[in-house]
Amino acid sequence: MNKEITLPREISAIQIPSGDTISLPTGTVVVITQNLGGTYTVATSAGLARISSDDADALGIDQADTEEKSRGDERMKEAPVADQVWHQLKQVYDPEIPVDIVNLGLVYDCTVDDEDGKDVVFIKMTLTAPGCGMGPAIAADAQARIMTIDQIDDARVELVWDPPWNQEMISEEGKMKLGMI
């Protein structure tokens, strides 16, 4: 963290906070500011961007940490499906805040229902600000994480704005991570 990395190849990224897909050309200098949930937030001369774990090698990241995380997910396979869903949601992070979406208080509702013989997860979540362009990316991260659970056939993540999010919704754990208590 906080060391300059020169990208050895062109990579695709998501600009923060707009949510636009951008290309970071070979030779771009970046600094990793956050490495949570399998994505990397980097500072560039043009601002912040989020890079997928698929491009971790361009950042010089060893995937051994990811493999250790996968072993943790393997241990969760014996847990009830609802617990597995919450576990996966706790692996999703806002790219600007080092707290997962559950502890940030962004997940308002999470249910697992049988729909025509298929197990479907329904999530209602919000963002810290309604104009955040990263909403679709964060929702897609949540959906992708949930879909890694063997028993789940579909996951639907809905962004909602009522009630409006505020800092009081952050869990005690989240507040401790942010130095708020």
VMD Tcl script that builds the backbone (N, CA, C; Angstrom):
set m [mol new atoms 543]
animate dup $m
set s [atomselect $m all]
$s set {name element resname resid chain x y z} {
  {N N MET 1 A 0.845 -1.175 0.000}
  {CA C MET 1 A 0.000 0.000 0.000}
  {C C MET 1 A 0.893 1.241 0.000}
  {N N ASN 2 A 0.379 2.270 -0.647}
  {CA C ASN 2 A 1.025 3.577 -0.729}
  {C C ASN 2 A 2.375 3.590 -1.420}
  {N N LYS 3 A 2.672 2.560 -2.214}
  {CA C LYS 3 A 3.871 2.634 -3.039}
  {C C LYS 3 A 3.432 2.747 -4.488}
  {N N GLU 4 A 4.212 3.486 -5.256}
  {CA C GLU 4 A 3.860 3.678 -6.656}
  {C C GLU 4 A 4.095 2.403 -7.446}
  {N N ILE 5 A 3.145 2.085 -8.314}
  {CA C ILE 5 A 3.222 0.914 -9.185}
  {C C ILE 5 A 3.011 1.419 -10.607}
  {N N THR 6 A 3.889 1.007 -11.505}
  {CA C THR 6 A 3.724 1.342 -12.910}
  {C C THR 6 A 3.095 0.150 -13.604}
  {N N LEU 7 A 1.930 0.359 -14.202}
  {CA C LEU 7 A 1.203 -0.746 -14.826}
  {C C LEU 7 A 1.981 -1.301 -16.020}
  {N N PRO 8 A 2.210 -2.624 -16.028}
  {CA C PRO 8 A 2.968 -3.242 -17.112}
  {C C PRO 8 A 2.142 -3.486 -18.382}
  {N N ARG 9 A 0.817 -3.291 -18.267}
  {CA C ARG 9 A -0.075 -3.502 -19.412}
  {C C ARG 9 A -1.317 -2.653 -19.205}
  {N N GLU 10 A -2.068 -2.485 -20.266}
  {CA C GLU 10 A -3.326 -1.748 -20.196}
  {C C GLU 10 A -4.352 -2.578 -19.438}
  {N N ILE 11 A -5.120 -1.901 -18.580}
  {CA C ILE 11 A -6.186 -2.599 -17.853}
  {C C ILE 11 A -7.444 -1.747 -17.833}
  {N N SER 12 A -8.558 -2.415 -17.690}
  {CA C SER 12 A -9.848 -1.758 -17.572}
  {C C SER 12 A -10.098 -1.472 -16.092}
  {N N ALA 13 A -10.728 -0.336 -15.820}
  {CA C ALA 13 A -11.023 0.046 -14.437}
  {C C ALA 13 A -12.346 0.792 -14.416}
  {N N ILE 14 A -12.842 1.055 -13.218}
  {CA C ILE 14 A -14.050 1.844 -13.043}
  {C C ILE 14 A -13.640 3.120 -12.332}
  {N N GLN 15 A -13.978 4.259 -12.943}
  {CA C GLN 15 A -13.639 5.547 -12.353}
  {C C GLN 15 A -14.534 5.802 -11.152}
  {N N ILE 16 A -13.921 6.291 -10.083}
  {CA C ILE 16 A -14.640 6.601 -8.847}
  {C C ILE 16 A -14.719 8.123 -8.730}
  {N N PRO 17 A -15.853 8.710 -8.459}
  {CA C PRO 17 A -17.138 8.110 -8.096}
  {C C PRO 17 A -18.124 7.985 -9.255}
  {N N SER 18 A -17.744 8.342 -10.469}
  {CA C SER 18 A -18.708 8.375 -11.578}
  {C C SER 18 A -19.245 7.005 -11.959}
  {N N GLY 19 A -18.406 5.944 -11.794}
  {CA C GLY 19 A -18.820 4.605 -12.192}
  {C C GLY 19 A -18.569 4.313 -13.660}
  {N N ASP 20 A -17.915 5.243 -14.363}
  {CA C ASP 20 A -17.618 5.044 -15.775}
  {C C ASP 20 A -16.481 4.053 -15.962}
  {N N THR 21 A -16.566 3.225 -16.993}
  {CA C THR 21 A -15.478 2.323 -17.338}
  {C C THR 21 A -14.405 3.122 -18.054}
  {N N ILE 22 A -13.165 2.955 -17.605}
  {CA C ILE 22 A -12.039 3.656 -18.212}
  {C C ILE 22 A -10.939 2.651 -18.508}
  {N N SER 23 A -9.975 3.080 -19.275}
  {CA C SER 23 A -8.817 2.259 -19.577}
  {C C SER 23 A -7.597 2.935 -18.973}
  {N N LEU 24 A -6.821 2.169 -18.220}
  {CA C LEU 24 A -5.558 2.677 -17.684}
  {C C LEU 24 A -4.454 2.120 -18.566}
  {N N PRO 25 A -3.780 2.986 -19.346}
  {CA C PRO 25 A -2.790 2.504 -20.304}
  {C C PRO 25 A -1.521 1.962 -19.657}
  {N N THR 26 A -0.800 1.160 -20.418}
  {CA C THR 26 A 0.520 0.685 -20.005}
  {C C THR 26 A 1.343 1.893 -19.576}
  {N N GLY 27 A 2.036 1.759 -18.453}
  {CA C GLY 27 A 2.888 2.844 -17.966}
  {C C GLY 27 A 2.219 3.782 -16.996}
  {N N THR 28 A 0.894 3.631 -16.797}
  {CA C THR 28 A 0.197 4.481 -15.831}
  {C C THR 28 A 0.732 4.185 -14.428}
  {N N VAL 29 A 1.008 5.245 -13.680}
  {CA C VAL 29 A 1.474 5.097 -12.306}
  {C C VAL 29 A 0.256 5.154 -11.386}
  {N N VAL 30 A 0.119 4.142 -10.528}
  {CA C VAL 30 A -0.990 4.066 -9.585}
  {C C VAL 30 A -0.454 3.815 -8.188}
  {N N VAL 31 A -1.272 4.150 -7.204}
  {CA C VAL 31 A -0.990 3.833 -5.802}
  {C C VAL 31 A -2.229 3.155 -5.245}
  {N N ILE 32 A -2.076 1.962 -4.696}
  {CA C ILE 32 A -3.216 1.246 -4.107}
  {C C ILE 32 A -3.591 1.944 -2.806}
  {N N THR 33 A -4.858 2.373 -2.727}
  {CA C THR 33 A -5.331 3.033 -1.507}
  {C C THR 33 A -6.237 2.125 -0.682}
  {N N GLN 34 A -6.791 1.089 -1.333}
  {CA C GLN 34 A -7.653 0.148 -0.621}
  {C C GLN 34 A -7.621 -1.186 -1.346}
  {N N ASN 35 A -7.509 -2.257 -0.572}
  {CA C ASN 35 A -7.480 -3.613 -1.113}
  {C C ASN 35 A -8.423 -4.452 -0.262}
  {N N LEU 36 A -9.709 -4.390 -0.592}
  {CA C LEU 36 A -10.712 -5.091 0.196}
  {C C LEU 36 A -11.744 -5.721 -0.724}
  {N N GLY 37 A -12.216 -6.897 -0.346}
  {CA C GLY 37 A -13.301 -7.528 -1.074}
  {C C GLY 37 A -12.937 -8.003 -2.466}
  {N N GLY 38 A -11.647 -8.170 -2.729}
  {CA C GLY 38 A -11.236 -8.685 -4.024}
  {C C GLY 38 A -11.132 -7.626 -5.103}
  {N N THR 39 A -11.253 -6.359 -4.725}
  {CA C THR 39 A -11.040 -5.276 -5.676}
  {C C THR 39 A -9.997 -4.330 -5.099}
  {N N TYR 40 A -9.452 -3.503 -5.966}
  {CA C TYR 40 A -8.381 -2.597 -5.569}
  {C C TYR 40 A -8.758 -1.177 -5.957}
  {N N THR 41 A -8.751 -0.279 -5.002}
  {CA C THR 41 A -8.934 1.126 -5.293}
  {C C THR 41 A -7.548 1.720 -5.459}
  {N N VAL 42 A -7.342 2.411 -6.576}
  {CA C VAL 42 A -6.035 3.005 -6.853}
  {C C VAL 42 A -6.192 4.492 -7.123}
  {N N ALA 43 A -5.175 5.233 -6.707}
  {CA C ALA 43 A -5.099 6.654 -7.034}
  {C C ALA 43 A -4.240 6.782 -8.277}
  {N N THR 44 A -4.734 7.557 -9.230}
  {CA C THR 44 A -3.990 7.845 -10.448}
  {C C THR 44 A -3.879 9.365 -10.566}
  {N N SER 45 A -3.148 9.836 -11.544}
  {CA C SER 45 A -3.065 11.288 -11.742}
  {C C SER 45 A -4.424 11.864 -12.136}
  {N N ALA 46 A -5.326 11.020 -12.634}
  {CA C ALA 46 A -6.662 11.455 -13.041}
  {C C ALA 46 A -7.717 11.225 -11.958}
  {N N GLY 47 A -7.335 10.739 -10.794}
  {CA C GLY 47 A -8.278 10.486 -9.713}
  {C C GLY 47 A -8.295 9.033 -9.298}
  {N N LEU 48 A -9.350 8.635 -8.596}
  {CA C LEU 48 A -9.467 7.268 -8.095}
  {C C LEU 48 A -10.100 6.349 -9.132}
  {N N ALA 49 A -9.676 5.086 -9.092}
  {CA C ALA 49 A -10.250 4.064 -9.965}
  {C C ALA 49 A -10.290 2.747 -9.204}
  {N N ARG 50 A -11.219 1.886 -9.608}
  {CA C ARG 50 A -11.327 0.561 -9.008}
  {C C ARG 50 A -10.911 -0.479 -10.031}
  {N N ILE 51 A -10.033 -1.383 -9.600}
  {CA C ILE 51 A -9.510 -2.427 -10.466}
  {C C ILE 51 A -9.972 -3.776 -9.927}
  {N N SER 52 A -10.396 -4.638 -10.827}
  {CA C SER 52 A -10.872 -5.977 -10.479}
  {C C SER 52 A -9.709 -6.874 -10.069}
  {N N SER 53 A -10.025 -7.906 -9.306}
  {CA C SER 53 A -9.011 -8.893 -8.914}
  {C C SER 53 A -8.463 -9.631 -10.128}
  {N N ASP 54 A -9.216 -9.631 -11.243}
  {CA C ASP 54 A -8.730 -10.270 -12.467}
  {C C ASP 54 A -7.440 -9.619 -12.970}
  {N N ASP 55 A -7.228 -8.372 -12.580}
  {CA C ASP 55 A -6.037 -7.639 -13.014}
  {C C ASP 55 A -5.039 -7.423 -11.883}
  {N N ALA 56 A -5.150 -8.202 -10.808}
  {CA C ALA 56 A -4.245 -8.051 -9.670}
  {C C ALA 56 A -2.788 -8.235 -10.064}
  {N N ASP 57 A -2.547 -9.111 -11.035}
  {CA C ASP 57 A -1.168 -9.342 -11.457}
  {C C ASP 57 A -0.522 -8.063 -11.997}
  {N N ALA 58 A -1.298 -7.193 -12.630}
  {CA C ALA 58 A -0.763 -5.927 -13.149}
  {C C ALA 58 A -0.362 -4.990 -12.013}
  {N N LEU 59 A -0.898 -5.247 -10.823}
  {CA C LEU 59 A -0.547 -4.457 -9.647}
  {C C LEU 59 A 0.570 -5.120 -8.838}
  {N N GLY 60 A 1.038 -6.277 -9.310}
  {CA C GLY 60 A 2.078 -7.003 -8.588}
  {C C GLY 60 A 1.540 -7.731 -7.368}
  {N N ILE 61 A 0.245 -8.035 -7.369}
  {CA C ILE 61 A -0.403 -8.694 -6.232}
  {C C ILE 61 A -0.306 -10.207 -6.395}
  {N N ASP 62 A 0.127 -10.875 -5.338}
  {CA C ASP 62 A 0.179 -12.333 -5.306}
  {C C ASP 62 A -1.210 -12.844 -4.937}
  {N N GLN 63 A -1.739 -13.765 -5.671}
  {CA C GLN 63 A -3.086 -14.273 -5.442}
  {C C GLN 63 A -3.181 -15.240 -4.267}
  {N N ALA 64 A -2.105 -15.447 -3.507}
  {CA C ALA 64 A -2.144 -16.354 -2.355}
  {C C ALA 64 A -3.170 -15.896 -1.330}
  {N N ASP 65 A -3.316 -14.555 -1.154}
  {CA C ASP 65 A -4.309 -14.043 -0.220}
  {C C ASP 65 A -5.715 -14.427 -0.663}
  {N N THR 66 A -5.970 -14.364 -1.953}
  {CA C THR 66 A -7.265 -14.733 -2.498}
  {C C THR 66 A -7.531 -16.211 -2.263}
  {N N GLU 67 A -6.497 -17.029 -2.411}
  {CA C GLU 67 A -6.665 -18.458 -2.176}
  {C C GLU 67 A -6.995 -18.738 -0.715}
  {N N GLU 68 A -6.390 -17.994 0.212}
  {CA C GLU 68 A -6.698 -18.159 1.633}
  {C C GLU 68 A -8.155 -17.771 1.886}
  {N N LYS 69 A -8.608 -16.694 1.264}
  {CA C LYS 69 A -9.987 -16.259 1.391}
  {C C LYS 69 A -10.938 -17.333 0.868}
  {N N SER 70 A -10.579 -17.979 -0.229}
  {CA C SER 70 A -11.410 -19.045 -0.785}
  {C C SER 70 A -11.546 -20.204 0.192}
  {N N ARG 71 A -10.476 -20.490 0.937}
  {CA C ARG 71 A -10.571 -21.557 1.943}
  {C C ARG 71 A -11.570 -21.180 3.029}
  {N N GLY 72 A -11.634 -19.891 3.390}
  {CA C GLY 72 A -12.626 -19.424 4.358}
  {C C GLY 72 A -14.034 -19.595 3.829}
  {N N ASP 73 A -14.228 -19.320 2.536}
  {CA C ASP 73 A -15.536 -19.519 1.925}
  {C C ASP 73 A -15.909 -21.001 1.923}
  {N N GLU 74 A -14.936 -21.879 1.719}
  {CA C GLU 74 A -15.189 -23.326 1.744}
  {C C GLU 74 A -15.754 -23.748 3.095}
  {N N ARG 75 A -15.211 -23.182 4.183}
  {CA C ARG 75 A -15.693 -23.526 5.520}
  {C C ARG 75 A -17.138 -23.075 5.725}
  {N N MET 76 A -17.564 -22.019 5.021}
  {CA C MET 76 A -18.925 -21.508 5.152}
  {C C MET 76 A -19.947 -22.403 4.456}
  {N N LYS 77 A -19.513 -23.302 3.585}
  {CA C LYS 77 A -20.453 -24.134 2.815}
  {C C LYS 77 A -21.333 -25.003 3.701}
  {N N GLU 78 A -20.910 -25.256 4.927}
  {CA C GLU 78 A -21.702 -26.067 5.848}
  {C C GLU 78 A -22.721 -25.226 6.610}
  {N N ALA 79 A -22.612 -23.904 6.523}
  {CA C ALA 79 A -23.506 -23.004 7.251}
  {C C ALA 79 A -24.854 -22.916 6.532}
  {N N PRO 80 A -25.891 -22.495 7.253}
  {CA C PRO 80 A -27.187 -22.266 6.592}
  {C C PRO 80 A -27.022 -21.260 5.441}
  {N N VAL 81 A -27.860 -21.390 4.417}
  {CA C VAL 81 A -27.744 -20.548 3.224}
  {C C VAL 81 A -27.812 -19.064 3.589}
  {N N ALA 82 A -28.707 -18.685 4.474}
  {CA C ALA 82 A -28.819 -17.267 4.848}
  {C C ALA 82 A -27.504 -16.752 5.433}
  {N N ASP 83 A -26.845 -17.565 6.251}
  {CA C ASP 83 A -25.548 -17.170 6.815}
  {C C ASP 83 A -24.502 -17.030 5.719}
  {N N GLN 84 A -24.556 -17.925 4.726}
  {CA C GLN 84 A -23.615 -17.839 3.611}
  {C C GLN 84 A -23.832 -16.545 2.828}
  {N N VAL 85 A -25.099 -16.161 2.646}
  {CA C VAL 85 A -25.404 -14.925 1.923}
  {C C VAL 85 A -24.822 -13.728 2.670}
  {N N TRP 86 A -25.071 -13.654 3.972}
  {CA C TRP 86 A -24.539 -12.536 4.762}
  {C C TRP 86 A -23.013 -12.526 4.749}
  {N N HIS 87 A -22.415 -13.697 4.801}
  {CA C HIS 87 A -20.947 -13.788 4.718}
  {C C HIS 87 A -20.458 -13.183 3.407}
  {N N GLN 88 A -21.102 -13.523 2.316}
  {CA C GLN 88 A -20.688 -12.992 1.014}
  {C C GLN 88 A -20.907 -11.480 0.936}
  {N N LEU 89 A -22.006 -10.990 1.484}
  {CA C LEU 89 A -22.248 -9.549 1.472}
  {C C LEU 89 A -21.193 -8.789 2.266}
  {N N LYS 90 A -20.654 -9.440 3.290}
  {CA C LYS 90 A -19.595 -8.789 4.082}
  {C C LYS 90 A -18.253 -8.766 3.348}
  {N N GLN 91 A -18.213 -9.320 2.150}
  {CA C GLN 91 A -16.996 -9.277 1.326}
  {C C GLN 91 A -17.082 -8.175 0.269}
  {N N VAL 92 A -18.173 -7.392 0.297}
  {CA C VAL 92 A -18.390 -6.318 -0.677}
  {C C VAL 92 A -18.129 -4.980 0.014}
  {N N TYR 93 A -17.310 -4.156 -0.631}
  {CA C TYR 93 A -16.890 -2.890 -0.039}
  {C C TYR 93 A -17.189 -1.710 -0.946}
  {N N ASP 94 A -17.515 -0.592 -0.319}
  {CA C ASP 94 A -17.548 0.677 -1.028}
  {C C ASP 94 A -16.086 0.982 -1.366}
  {N N PRO 95 A -15.775 1.363 -2.598}
  {CA C PRO 95 A -14.372 1.554 -2.968}
  {C C PRO 95 A -13.685 2.739 -2.291}
  {N N GLU 96 A -14.460 3.593 -1.631}
  {CA C GLU 96 A -13.863 4.746 -0.964}
  {C C GLU 96 A -13.847 4.621 0.556}
  {N N ILE 97 A -14.555 3.617 1.079}
  {CA C ILE 97 A -14.690 3.479 2.535}
  {C C ILE 97 A -14.262 2.071 2.929}
  {N N PRO 98 A -13.310 1.915 3.839}
  {CA C PRO 98 A -12.799 0.590 4.177}
  {C C PRO 98 A -13.677 -0.219 5.135}
  {N N VAL 99 A -14.980 -0.222 4.868}
  {CA C VAL 99 A -15.934 -0.988 5.673}
  {C C VAL 99 A -16.889 -1.678 4.697}
  {N N ASP 100 A -17.224 -2.941 4.975}
  {CA C ASP 100 A -18.116 -3.685 4.083}
  {C C ASP 100 A -19.522 -3.090 4.101}
  {N N ILE 101 A -20.305 -3.430 3.069}
  {CA C ILE 101 A -21.627 -2.837 2.913}
  {C C ILE 101 A -22.600 -3.217 4.033}
  {N N VAL 102 A -22.394 -4.365 4.658}
  {CA C VAL 102 A -23.260 -4.771 5.772}
  {C C VAL 102 A -22.989 -3.881 6.979}
  {N N ASN 103 A -21.721 -3.748 7.348}
  {CA C ASN 103 A -21.373 -2.936 8.516}
  {C C ASN 103 A -21.526 -1.442 8.264}
  {N N LEU 104 A -21.555 -1.027 6.992}
  {CA C LEU 104 A -21.868 0.373 6.681}
  {C C LEU 104 A -23.362 0.646 6.841}
  {N N GLY 105 A -24.162 -0.411 6.950}
  {CA C GLY 105 A -25.609 -0.252 7.086}
  {C C GLY 105 A -26.296 -0.021 5.757}
  {N N LEU 106 A -25.672 -0.466 4.670}
  {CA C LEU 106 A -26.239 -0.249 3.349}
  {C C LEU 106 A -27.241 -1.324 2.935}
  {N N VAL 107 A -27.203 -2.489 3.597}
  {CA C VAL 107 A -28.126 -3.577 3.257}
  {C C VAL 107 A -29.349 -3.453 4.160}
  {N N TYR 108 A -30.500 -3.156 3.534}
  {CA C TYR 108 A -31.734 -2.956 4.279}
  {C C TYR 108 A -32.542 -4.226 4.433}
  {N N ASP 109 A -32.450 -5.128 3.454}
  {CA C ASP 109 A -33.255 -6.334 3.514}
  {C C ASP 109 A -32.562 -7.433 2.725}
  {N N CYS 110 A -32.639 -8.640 3.240}
  {CA C CYS 110 A -32.027 -9.795 2.580}
  {C C CYS 110 A -32.906 -11.005 2.864}
  {N N THR 111 A -33.484 -11.564 1.796}
  {CA C THR 111 A -34.310 -12.755 1.966}
  {C C THR 111 A -33.933 -13.796 0.922}
  {N N VAL 112 A -34.113 -15.050 1.309}
  {CA C VAL 112 A -33.935 -16.172 0.391}
  {C C VAL 112 A -35.305 -16.811 0.246}
  {N N ASP 113 A -35.821 -16.831 -0.985}
  {CA C ASP 113 A -37.146 -17.365 -1.237}
  {C C ASP 113 A -37.090 -18.459 -2.288}
  {N N ASP 114 A -38.100 -19.326 -2.251}
  {CA C ASP 114 A -38.269 -20.333 -3.292}
  {C C ASP 114 A -39.168 -19.724 -4.357}
  {N N GLU 115 A -38.655 -19.655 -5.571}
  {CA C GLU 115 A -39.424 -19.110 -6.685}
  {C C GLU 115 A -39.435 -20.161 -7.791}
  {N N ASP 116 A -40.557 -20.831 -7.931}
  {CA C ASP 116 A -40.699 -21.892 -8.934}
  {C C ASP 116 A -39.634 -22.975 -8.779}
  {N N GLY 117 A -39.382 -23.364 -7.529}
  {CA C GLY 117 A -38.421 -24.426 -7.262}
  {C C GLY 117 A -36.963 -23.998 -7.278}
  {N N LYS 118 A -36.721 -22.717 -7.396}
  {CA C LYS 118 A -35.345 -22.209 -7.408}
  {C C LYS 118 A -35.131 -21.311 -6.205}
  {N N ASP 119 A -33.930 -21.378 -5.606}
  {CA C ASP 119 A -33.589 -20.515 -4.481}
  {C C ASP 119 A -33.081 -19.182 -5.010}
  {N N VAL 120 A -33.829 -18.119 -4.677}
  {CA C VAL 120 A -33.519 -16.777 -5.158}
  {C C VAL 120 A -33.295 -15.857 -3.959}
  {N N VAL 121 A -32.213 -15.085 -4.019}
  {CA C VAL 121 A -31.910 -14.106 -2.974}
  {C C VAL 121 A -32.383 -12.742 -3.452}
  {N N PHE 122 A -33.104 -12.049 -2.584}
  {CA C PHE 122 A -33.562 -10.691 -2.859}
  {C C PHE 122 A -32.887 -9.754 -1.863}
  {N N ILE 123 A -32.189 -8.779 -2.388}
  {CA C ILE 123 A -31.477 -7.811 -1.553}
  {C C ILE 123 A -32.024 -6.422 -1.852}
  {N N LYS 124 A -32.283 -5.668 -0.797}
  {CA C LYS 124 A -32.567 -4.246 -0.932}
  {C C LYS 124 A -31.420 -3.536 -0.230}
  {N N MET 125 A -30.762 -2.679 -0.989}
  {CA C MET 125 A -29.637 -1.957 -0.400}
  {C C MET 125 A -29.640 -0.524 -0.891}
  {N N THR 126 A -28.871 0.300 -0.227}
  {CA C THR 126 A -28.756 1.695 -0.590}
  {C C THR 126 A -27.283 2.049 -0.726}
  {N N LEU 127 A -27.015 3.297 -0.928}
  {CA C LEU 127 A -25.648 3.818 -1.007}
  {C C LEU 127 A -25.526 4.974 -0.032}
  {N N THR 128 A -24.308 5.394 0.210}
  {CA C THR 128 A -24.102 6.508 1.139}
  {C C THR 128 A -24.606 7.820 0.556}
  {N N ALA 129 A -24.703 7.902 -0.790}
  {CA C ALA 129 A -25.215 9.108 -1.441}
  {C C ALA 129 A -25.993 8.700 -2.692}
  {N N PRO 130 A -27.194 9.260 -2.898}
  {CA C PRO 130 A -28.006 8.874 -4.053}
  {C C PRO 130 A -27.323 9.110 -5.404}
  {N N GLY 131 A -26.472 10.083 -5.526}
  {CA C GLY 131 A -25.831 10.380 -6.806}
  {C C GLY 131 A -24.580 9.578 -7.081}
  {N N CYS 132 A -24.241 8.625 -6.226}
  {CA C CYS 132 A -23.002 7.850 -6.385}
  {C C CYS 132 A -23.074 6.991 -7.645}
  {N N GLY 133 A -22.155 7.227 -8.554}
  {CA C GLY 133 A -22.100 6.463 -9.784}
  {C C GLY 133 A -21.629 5.034 -9.599}
  {N N MET 134 A -21.094 4.717 -8.436}
  {CA C MET 134 A -20.589 3.370 -8.164}
  {C C MET 134 A -21.693 2.398 -7.775}
  {N N GLY 135 A -22.930 2.885 -7.630}
  {CA C GLY 135 A -24.040 2.028 -7.222}
  {C C GLY 135 A -24.186 0.760 -8.039}
  {N N PRO 136 A -24.232 0.864 -9.373}
  {CA C PRO 136 A -24.359 -0.355 -10.169}
  {C C PRO 136 A -23.183 -1.321 -9.978}
  {N N ALA 137 A -21.980 -0.792 -9.804}
  {CA C ALA 137 A -20.810 -1.660 -9.601}
  {C C ALA 137 A -20.882 -2.364 -8.251}
  {N N ILE 138 A -21.286 -1.640 -7.214}
  {CA C ILE 138 A -21.390 -2.247 -5.877}
  {C C ILE 138 A -22.512 -3.287 -5.866}
  {N N ALA 139 A -23.646 -2.968 -6.488}
  {CA C ALA 139 A -24.763 -3.923 -6.570}
  {C C ALA 139 A -24.340 -5.164 -7.356}
  {N N ALA 140 A -23.593 -4.971 -8.439}
  {CA C ALA 140 A -23.109 -6.113 -9.231}
  {C C ALA 140 A -22.129 -6.954 -8.422}
  {N N ASP 141 A -21.291 -6.311 -7.611}
  {CA C ASP 141 A -20.379 -7.057 -6.734}
  {C C ASP 141 A -21.173 -7.929 -5.766}
  {N N ALA 142 A -22.210 -7.340 -5.156}
  {CA C ALA 142 A -23.043 -8.091 -4.207}
  {C C ALA 142 A -23.697 -9.281 -4.903}
  {N N GLN 143 A -24.259 -9.050 -6.077}
  {CA C GLN 143 A -24.907 -10.133 -6.818}
  {C C GLN 143 A -23.905 -11.229 -7.170}
  {N N ALA 144 A -22.730 -10.845 -7.661}
  {CA C ALA 144 A -21.711 -11.835 -8.046}
  {C C ALA 144 A -21.268 -12.653 -6.846}
  {N N ARG 145 A -21.104 -12.008 -5.693}
  {CA C ARG 145 A -20.697 -12.738 -4.481}
  {C C ARG 145 A -21.757 -13.753 -4.083}
  {N N ILE 146 A -23.007 -13.338 -4.107}
  {CA C ILE 146 A -24.089 -14.243 -3.722}
  {C C ILE 146 A -24.168 -15.430 -4.674}
  {N N MET 147 A -23.933 -15.186 -5.947}
  {CA C MET 147 A -24.031 -16.254 -6.944}
  {C C MET 147 A -22.908 -17.283 -6.817}
  {N N THR 148 A -21.921 -17.051 -5.957}
  {CA C THR 148 A -20.883 -18.064 -5.715}
  {C C THR 148 A -21.380 -19.156 -4.773}
  {N N ILE 149 A -22.540 -18.961 -4.167}
  {CA C ILE 149 A -23.107 -19.945 -3.247}
  {C C ILE 149 A -23.800 -21.029 -4.063}
  {N N ASP 150 A -23.386 -22.266 -3.871}
  {CA C ASP 150 A -23.882 -23.381 -4.680}
  {C C ASP 150 A -25.404 -23.504 -4.711}
  {N N GLN 151 A -26.065 -23.317 -3.587}
  {CA C GLN 151 A -27.510 -23.546 -3.512}
  {C C GLN 151 A -28.328 -22.431 -4.152}
  {N N ILE 152 A -27.716 -21.300 -4.474}
  {CA C ILE 152 A -28.466 -20.142 -4.982}
  {C C ILE 152 A -28.559 -20.199 -6.504}
  {N N ASP 153 A -29.790 -20.048 -7.005}
  {CA C ASP 153 A -30.034 -20.067 -8.448}
  {C C ASP 153 A -30.052 -18.666 -9.060}
  {N N ASP 154 A -30.411 -17.664 -8.251}
  {CA C ASP 154 A -30.468 -16.298 -8.761}
  {C C ASP 154 A -30.338 -15.333 -7.590}
  {N N ALA 155 A -29.846 -14.140 -7.892}
  {CA C ALA 155 A -29.747 -13.085 -6.887}
  {C C ALA 155 A -30.175 -11.786 -7.536}
  {N N ARG 156 A -31.049 -11.085 -6.855}
  {CA C ARG 156 A -31.558 -9.814 -7.377}
  {C C ARG 156 A -31.278 -8.723 -6.344}
  {N N VAL 157 A -30.511 -7.740 -6.770}
  {CA C VAL 157 A -30.128 -6.648 -5.881}
  {C C VAL 157 A -30.817 -5.382 -6.369}
  {N N GLU 158 A -31.598 -4.791 -5.485}
  {CA C GLU 158 A -32.331 -3.568 -5.806}
  {C C GLU 158 A -31.753 -2.414 -4.996}
  {N N LEU 159 A -31.425 -1.316 -5.684}
  {CA C LEU 159 A -30.988 -0.098 -4.993}
  {C C LEU 159 A -32.222 0.698 -4.608}
  {N N VAL 160 A -32.331 1.036 -3.321}
  {CA C VAL 160 A -33.464 1.805 -2.811}
  {C C VAL 160 A -32.936 3.034 -2.076}
  {N N TRP 161 A -33.789 4.019 -1.926}
  {CA C TRP 161 A -33.349 5.275 -1.298}
  {C C TRP 161 A -34.187 5.632 -0.075}
  {N N ASP 162 A -35.083 4.733 0.321}
  {CA C ASP 162 A -35.919 5.004 1.476}
  {C C ASP 162 A -35.800 3.854 2.447}
  {N N PRO 163 A -35.366 4.065 3.652}
  {CA C PRO 163 A -35.003 5.370 4.204}
  {C C PRO 163 A -33.631 5.833 3.702}
  {N N PRO 164 A -33.415 7.138 3.695}
  {CA C PRO 164 A -32.095 7.639 3.291}
  {C C PRO 164 A -31.027 7.160 4.280}
  {N N TRP 165 A -29.879 6.788 3.753}
  {CA C TRP 165 A -28.781 6.328 4.602}
  {C C TRP 165 A -28.229 7.503 5.408}
  {N N ASN 166 A -27.799 7.199 6.636}
  {CA C ASN 166 A -27.069 8.184 7.451}
  {C C ASN 166 A -26.059 7.437 8.307}
  {N N GLN 167 A -25.135 8.149 8.897}
  {CA C GLN 167 A -24.037 7.534 9.652}
  {C C GLN 167 A -24.500 6.727 10.856}
  {N N GLU 168 A -25.679 6.987 11.344}
  {CA C GLU 168 A -26.196 6.217 12.484}
  {C C GLU 168 A -26.456 4.759 12.102}
  {N N MET 169 A -26.547 4.469 10.811}
  {CA C MET 169 A -26.804 3.112 10.339}
  {C C MET 169 A -25.554 2.237 10.345}
  {N N ILE 170 A -24.405 2.832 10.544}
  {CA C ILE 170 A -23.148 2.082 10.594}
  {C C ILE 170 A -23.133 1.252 11.877}
  {N N SER 171 A -22.750 -0.012 11.782}
  {CA C SER 171 A -22.689 -0.895 12.952}
  {C C SER 171 A -21.562 -0.451 13.888}
  {N N GLU 172 A -21.586 -0.995 15.084}
  {CA C GLU 172 A -20.508 -0.702 16.043}
  {C C GLU 172 A -19.146 -1.110 15.470}
  {N N GLU 173 A -19.125 -2.291 14.828}
  {CA C GLU 173 A -17.884 -2.771 14.207}
  {C C GLU 173 A -17.403 -1.791 13.132}
  {N N GLY 174 A -18.335 -1.323 12.313}
  {CA C GLY 174 A -17.992 -0.365 11.269}
  {C C GLY 174 A -17.480 0.942 11.850}
  {N N LYS 175 A -18.149 1.422 12.891}
  {CA C LYS 175 A -17.711 2.667 13.533}
  {C C LYS 175 A -16.322 2.525 14.131}
  {N N MET 176 A -16.030 1.341 14.684}
  {CA C MET 176 A -14.682 1.118 15.235}
  {C C MET 176 A -13.641 1.154 14.110}
  {N N LYS 177 A -13.925 0.510 12.966}
  {CA C LYS 177 A -12.991 0.506 11.842}
  {C C LYS 177 A -12.741 1.915 11.309}
  {N N LEU 178 A -13.771 2.755 11.398}
  {CA C LEU 178 A -13.653 4.116 10.888}
  {C C LEU 178 A -13.135 5.102 11.948}
  {N N GLY 179 A -12.887 4.594 13.157}
  {CA C GLY 179 A -12.391 5.462 14.223}
  {C C GLY 179 A -13.447 6.416 14.751}
  {N N MET 180 A -14.718 6.036 14.641}
  {CA C MET 180 A -15.806 6.888 15.096}
  {C C MET 180 A -16.133 6.678 16.578}
  {N N ILE 181 A -15.588 5.604 17.173}
  {CA C ILE 181 A -15.766 5.358 18.619}
  {C C ILE 181 A -14.464 4.885 19.206}
}
mol reanalyze $m
mol bondsrecalc $m
mol representation Tube
mol addrep $m
